[in-house]
Amino acid sequence: MTINEFIEKWSPAVKENLPDEDARLILEILICDILEIPFQYGNLNGSIEISNSDSSILSKGVKKVIEGVPVQYVTGISWFLGLKFKINRHVLIPRPETEELIDYILIKESDSKTPVIIDFGCGSGCIPVSVAKFLPGSKVYAIDISAPALELTTENALLNGVELNIINMDILAGIPAMDEKIDIIISNPPYIEPDEKSQIDMNVLDNEPHLALFTPVGNPLIFYRQILQFASQSLSDTGSIYFEMNPHYVDELTKLTREMGYKQIEFKEDITGKLRFCIIGR
C-alpha cells in the first residue's frame, strides 16, 4: 500500500468523525511523524510504499484519532517553530498562538546578548527550549509544578541540544526572589475559569491536563498576580514580561498591572484578531 492509498482509505472515516478538521493534514502528520518522514503538507510523496507492519501501526493510530485523541498525543510528537518536541498527556499540545508569541519575542529581543530568561509553567518545554535555541548566550530557567512535565522538558532540551535550569515550583505558593535580575519573563499560564468548560472542545477536555488549563474558581488572574509580584523584585530595569492571556480579561489585567506599579503595558492580537498577548515593562 502506498501513502496515497492509505490516505484515500482512511480520509472518509476521519472526515465523518472529525468534520471540522482537515483530514489530509491529520493523516499526513500521523504518517510523517510515525514513519519519520520530513513533513511538508501537500508535498508528501504519495507513491512511497508502506510496509504491512507500518500500515498496521498507522491504522491503529488513525483509529485513536477517530476516537478523539489529538494526533500529537497519538504520535507523541509536536513541532514548534521548526523544532521537534516529545509530548504526552501530562502537558498541553503546543499551540500556534504560542508560536506567534515566541516568534515576536525572538524578534524583539534579538539584540539581547546574554539575557536571563524565565518561563513559568514550561509544560513540554517548547518555550524555554526555543528561546534557548534561538537566543544563543541566554540563561534560561524552566519552571513547572508538574514533575512529569519537567521530565519531558529535560528530554526536549536534550533532543534540541540546549541547556536549561529546571525548577519544580508551585507558583501559587509564592515565588521566591532570585539572586540575579531577570531580563525576560515568559508565561502561558492557566487562564480558563472552570465555568468556561462548556466552551472548550471535548477533545481538549478529554485529553489535555486540566492543571495546565484551568484557574481556581473566581480567581482567573491569580497566576499573573503571582508572577507580577515576583517580577516587581526580580525584573531588571530594562526587562520585559510576556504573557499569553485570555482575551476576556484585558481590562482586569490592565488594572492589576497598573495597581502593581508597572508603567508599560501593551496588548497584541494573535493571527485570529484576538487580544492574546500582553507585554509589560517597568
MOZISUL-V76291 format. One record per residue. RES is the residue in one letter. PHI is phi as a letter, one per 30 degrees, with the letter a starting at -180 (* if undefined). PSI is psi in whole degrees, 0 to 359 (999 if undefined). OMEGA is omega as a letter, one per 20 degrees, with the letter a starting at -180 (999 if undefined). Layout:
# MOZISUL-V76291
res=(RES/RES)
phi=(PHI/PHI)
psi=(PSI/PSI)
omega=(OMEGA/OMEGA)
This chain:
# MOZISUL-V76291
res=(M/T/I/N/E/F/I/E/K/W/S/P/A/V/K/E/N/L/P/D/E/D/A/R/L/I/L/E/I/L/I/C/D/I/L/E/I/P/F/Q/Y/G/N/L/N/G/S/I/E/I/S/N/S/D/S/S/I/L/S/K/G/V/K/K/V/I/E/G/V/P/V/Q/Y/V/T/G/I/S/W/F/L/G/L/K/F/K/I/N/R/H/V/L/I/P/R/P/E/T/E/E/L/I/D/Y/I/L/I/K/E/S/D/S/K/T/P/V/I/I/D/F/G/C/G/S/G/C/I/P/V/S/V/A/K/F/L/P/G/S/K/V/Y/A/I/D/I/S/A/P/A/L/E/L/T/T/E/N/A/L/L/N/G/V/E/L/N/I/I/N/M/D/I/L/A/G/I/P/A/M/D/E/K/I/D/I/I/I/S/N/P/P/Y/I/E/P/D/E/K/S/Q/I/D/M/N/V/L/D/N/E/P/H/L/A/L/F/T/P/V/G/N/P/L/I/F/Y/R/Q/I/L/Q/F/A/S/Q/S/L/S/D/T/G/S/I/Y/F/E/M/N/P/H/Y/V/D/E/L/T/K/L/T/R/E/M/G/Y/K/Q/I/E/F/K/E/D/I/T/G/K/L/R/F/C/I/I/G/R)
phi=(*/d/d/e/d/d/d/d/d/c/e/e/d/d/d/d/c/b/d/d/c/d/e/d/e/d/d/d/e/e/d/d/d/d/c/h/c/e/c/b/e/i/c/d/d/d/d/d/d/c/d/d/d/d/d/d/d/d/d/d/d/d/d/d/d/d/d/j/d/e/e/d/d/d/d/i/b/b/c/b/h/i/c/c/b/d/b/a/d/d/b/d/d/e/c/e/d/d/e/e/d/d/d/d/d/d/d/d/c/d/d/d/d/b/d/c/b/b/c/c/i/d/h/d/j/d/d/d/d/d/d/d/d/c/c/e/j/d/c/c/c/c/b/a/d/c/d/d/d/d/d/d/e/d/d/d/d/d/e/c/i/b/c/b/c/c/b/d/a/c/e/d/d/j/c/d/d/c/d/c/d/c/c/b/c/b/a/c/d/e/b/c/d/e/d/c/e/d/c/c/e/d/d/d/d/d/b/c/d/d/e/c/c/c/d/d/e/i/b/d/c/d/d/d/d/d/d/d/d/d/d/e/c/c/d/d/e/c/d/b/c/b/c/c/a/d/e/d/c/d/d/d/d/e/d/d/d/d/d/c/j/d/c/c/b/b/c/b/d/d/d/d/j/c/d/c/b/b/c/b/b/d)
psi=(134/169/315/318/322/316/317/324/318/346/315/319/321/316/322/320/337/68/337/0/160/103/316/319/313/315/322/319/313/311/311/317/324/321/0/50/134/133/125/102/129/348/13/134/100/351/356/132/138/128/162/320/318/323/321/317/315/320/320/322/317/319/323/320/316/328/354/4/124/141/329/326/332/315/337/18/141/150/140/117/37/0/147/133/137/139/162/185/1/349/156/152/127/136/152/325/321/325/318/314/313/324/318/315/316/324/313/326/18/336/355/128/306/61/148/125/140/135/117/121/59/338/239/345/9/323/302/324/317/316/326/324/317/355/77/140/353/154/118/129/135/121/135/155/338/117/317/325/319/327/319/319/318/315/318/331/316/318/324/9/38/161/134/154/108/129/130/119/140/104/323/344/359/143/114/147/152/159/336/154/145/132/326/123/130/140/136/75/172/132/21/126/148/328/359/6/325/342/358/138/142/326/335/310/322/342/327/151/123/331/327/354/315/143/167/153/130/10/64/342/14/321/321/318/315/318/319/324/315/315/330/334/330/348/135/162/329/11/166/150/131/118/142/146/167/120/340/342/30/310/316/319/323/312/314/315/315/316/330/7/7/135/334/125/133/139/140/145/150/185/340/359/6/143/98/341/144/129/125/138/172/999)
omega=(r/r/r/r/r/a/r/a/a/a/a/a/r/r/a/a/r/a/a/a/r/a/a/r/a/a/r/r/a/a/a/a/r/a/r/r/r/a/r/a/r/a/r/r/a/a/r/r/r/r/r/a/r/r/r/r/a/a/r/r/r/r/r/r/r/r/r/r/r/a/a/r/r/a/a/a/r/a/a/a/r/r/a/r/r/r/r/a/r/a/r/r/r/a/r/r/r/r/r/a/a/r/r/r/a/r/a/a/a/a/r/a/a/a/r/a/r/r/r/a/a/r/a/a/a/a/a/r/a/a/r/a/a/r/a/a/a/r/a/r/r/a/r/r/a/r/r/r/a/r/a/r/r/r/a/r/r/a/a/r/r/r/r/r/a/a/r/a/r/a/a/r/a/a/a/r/a/a/a/r/a/a/a/r/a/r/r/a/r/a/r/r/a/a/r/a/a/a/a/r/a/a/r/a/a/a/a/a/a/r/a/a/a/r/r/a/r/a/a/a/a/r/r/r/a/a/r/r/r/a/a/r/a/a/r/a/a/a/a/r/r/r/q/a/r/a/a/a/r/a/a/r/r/a/a/a/r/a/a/r/r/a/a/r/a/r/r/r/r/a/r/r/r/r/a/a/r/r/a/r/a/999)
